């Protein structure tokens, strides 16, 4: 397997219909591959006369393996020899369909499509061979990069058929014949990622590695106050520094921030180090904006107070008030999750070459089409004059689907009329992020004679992601992420949201609002189990209840991750299965050493089902040690089990980092953290043994990158209660002196 990153000209030449190669015709905006009234070129697969198969990856690679998994699907249906496959990265273009690589939807949304593209290309090759042999196409079959006529033993390689296959037209109403699972050659099999060798040997090209002739380098001094702007500045000291080329002011957004760059002063220099040092020499008089008195502790108190009051109803089934009146015991709890930053390994960076009315970008972006649209809008360009080249991403977690840093680089490049690489420092990254919104949750349950809930009330109060794009937006849509879809077998349920005004820019972060909702719901389930004097895992299974498809009621506000509930229902049998699987893996109920305890949590997110058990021990001084984490997940059809396991591991480590240390705070309208010394992440020596289990499933593929994270924090906190008797209702654990 080889990887190639062509220029745009090379890319168009490679994937166009030329005299020397085959290009499958298809309509990209439709899962169907052929239409009787016409076709469009398919940019996903090409076959050359030398037998080389080029598969285009249209999603962004940030460590999850998507540049391997999607081609793996297509190559399987094509019956291509993996050693003859070349993977190329797509530029940002709406012709590919949705390229926004977030929401754990790359495989889910493109699995069937990639299979059909591969199967249709295989059919064209079969048809070309049938014509040459003067036999029926049904007599021809594929067998690892060749078409065979088994009756006579004749065979032709894919390269030998490439030119002839160009003359074949797909029949009207054609539907490709797909393999049965027992015929899969690559799907479901562990395979190395195509970028693995380059990454491990330092040859891989990330955003920071881009080099262009005549390129300049830029860094930006942004207002330290949230929502602030530039009053005036003195750049004399910066201009006097050797290597400084120019100073460029970047205006801030007006109204909701959207993806507009923040207000700041950019220094353009001959190298990044000079630009960073010159930024320090800038003297800026800032307008501190509207949030100069804000501090996060006060903001949390307002959220908590709001969560104690009735809110906007997102789900309302049965009669919750009657359920509480009939209950023999009421249990209430409040939970707080702070602001969180993405802290990707590679901070934002973009290289832009602005020429007249055209713009070309090289960037580690999760959303190249979004960046293209935003650049065209900001600079009044035609989208066809904006080219987005996607590099490898040094982590994404949702941060790099927001193209503000790309627009920032474009602003500077246009001003100096030269290609510019603009790099964010780590303090820039931590202090000027799109943060995961701080949240306060209030949960109340009324237990009946059997100690099971008769009624359930859940209020979740946090600034909506929508406020980044529209002032006054409520958080009802965000409640679809793990709150409205609470799957427990309870007759009387009410879920309420709110619309607090934001202080910082709010954005999606890995697993999004499932972070706080899985934490609140699973910790509360544990508290209910103790109130009922029951084993927490057995009680959780009873809460999940009988196998069924959960009915949220006709009036529930629920988006189901953009998929119809009829196709991707809330299936309690699958949630139960992962729970029971992880219980068996962790040997739940076993006798543990003194000071040790297990905690459990289970959660559905991004249409997948995950359960986690954490074992902790109590050490000297009350500190806790994470001894082991066991996890089980059901993601439907698995494409590459190695990549699922690696994402399970990464999602678990991510969840542990957030639970142990993750907290962004504000004081006097300024972010207090700046780097890994005060916004730590889990280090290698702190990582516990991870025990990962994939549940066999014949359901369609669902999300992988995000579902492992939500159950981690509640499982950990439930284990801590078992080991120490200390109930954690506010994250992170570092705030409680436990780590």
Buried (B, 14 or more C-beta within 10 A) or exposed (E): BEBEBBEEEEBEEBBEEEEEBBBBBBBBEEEBBBBEEEBEBBBBBBBBBEBBBBBBBBBBBBBBBBBBBBBBBBBBBBBBBBEBBBBBBBBBBEBBBBBBBBBBBBBBBBBBBBBBBBBBBBBBBBBBBBBBBEBEBEBBBBEEBBBBBEEEEBBBBBBBBBBBBBEBEBEEEBEBEBBEEEEBBBBBBEBBBBBBBBBEEEEBBBBBBBEBEEBBBBBBBBBBBBBBBBEEBEBEEBBEBEBBBBBBBBEBBEEBBBBBBBBBBBBBBBEBEBBBBBBEBBEBEBBBBEBEEBBBEEBBEEBBEBBEEEBBBBBBBBBBEEBBEBBEBEBEBBBBBBBBBBBBEBBBBBBBBBEEEBBBBBBBBBBBBBBBBBBBBBBEBEBEBBBBBBBBBBBBBBBBBBBBBBBBBBBBBBBBEBBBBBBBBEEBBBBBBBBBBBBBBBBBBBBBEEBBBBBBBBBBBBBBBBBBBEEEBBBBBBBBBBBBBBBBBBEBBBBBBBBBEBBBBBBBBBBBBBBBBBBBBBBBBBBBBBBBEBBBBBBBBBBBBEEBEBEBEEEBBBBBBEBEBEEBBBBBEBBBBBBBBBBEBBEBEEEBEEEBBBBBBBBBBBBBBBBBBBBBBBEEEEEBBBBBBBBBBBBBBBBBBBBBBBBBBBBBBBBBBBBBBBBBBBEBBBBBBBBEEEBBBBEEEBBBEBBBBBBEBEBBBBBBBBBBBBBBBBBBBBBBBBBBEBBBBBBBBBBBEBB
